[in-house]
Amino acid sequence: MIELKEIIKEYQVNGIDTVMALRGINLYVRSGELVVLKGASGSGKSTILSLIAALSKPTSGEVIVNGDRISKLPDNFASDFRRHSIGFVFQKYNLIPTLSVKENIILPLVPMNLETRDIEDKLSRVLKMFHIEHKENQLVKNLSGGEQQRVAIARANINNPQIILADEPTANLDEKLSLHFIDILKELKAEGKTIVVATHDPLFFGLNIVDREIEIYQGSIV
């Protein structure tokens, strides 16, 4: 489902210094796997997720998702790829606080010009799946952290993507809410989703639903 070949990723800092975020990464994820990328902040975990989602491009190497080489996609094609193939749960959720739960969740559908009934069907499915039907019309800024996370996960699943990427998804949650998120991952895995989680939260380590744990250290796989 996902393959990274000899990936090098460099960033320019202040237009002068070059930082190497990834150093020749080779990585594969099979369809239906739940893979945890673990390592300290700054190790390169989030960079790997951004490459899989075509949010950034490698300096060299290839990213292949479901047989398609996405590493050099023009921006408009990359956006289309994400919309149909990737559900991304961001660390800080990236919700719009002044919009309602419903409005936040359906945002990825806006460019698709769907019929109203199709949008309502997709919305209803994820509201029920993540138990937030009763919050549909509330403003996101009035929700608890756990509720905001469920909205973010619902938005990531609105197009029923095959791949779910989660970047430090429990960083802002207490242990109870973190365990609830893990329960949600179990449900998504049972549906056959391919899931990659970047985290340094020990709650994820040794879980029976995790197929593989891959440690990243200073841009390399340990």
HELIX and SHEET records of a PDB file:
HELIX    1   1 LYS A   45  ILE A   52  1                                   8    
HELIX    2   2 ASP A   75  SER A   85  1                                  11    
HELIX    3   3 VAL A  101  ILE A  106  1                                   6    
HELIX    4   4 LEU A  107  MET A  112  5                                   6    
HELIX    5   5 THR A  116  MET A  129  1                                  14    
HELIX    6   6 GLU A  133  LYS A  135  5                                   3    
HELIX    7   7 VAL A  140  ASN A  142  5                                   3    
HELIX    8   8 GLY A  145  ALA A  156  1                                  12    
HELIX    9   9 GLU A  175  ALA A  190  1                                  16    
HELIX   10  10 PRO A  202  PHE A  204  5                                   3    
SHEET    1   A 4 ASP A  17  VAL A  29  0                                        
SHEET    2   A 4 ILE A   2  VAL A  13 -1                                        
SHEET    3   A 4 SER A  60  VAL A  65 -1                                        
SHEET    4   A 4 ASP A  68  ARG A  69 -1                                        
SHEET    1   B 6 ILE A  86  VAL A  89  0                                        
SHEET    2   B 6 ILE A 163  ASP A 167  1                                        
SHEET    3   B 6 THR A 194  THR A 199  1                                        
SHEET    4   B 6 LEU A  34  LYS A  38  1                                        
SHEET    5   B 6 ARG A 212  TYR A 217  1                                        
SHEET    6   B 6 SER A 220  ILE A 221 -1                                        
END                                                                             
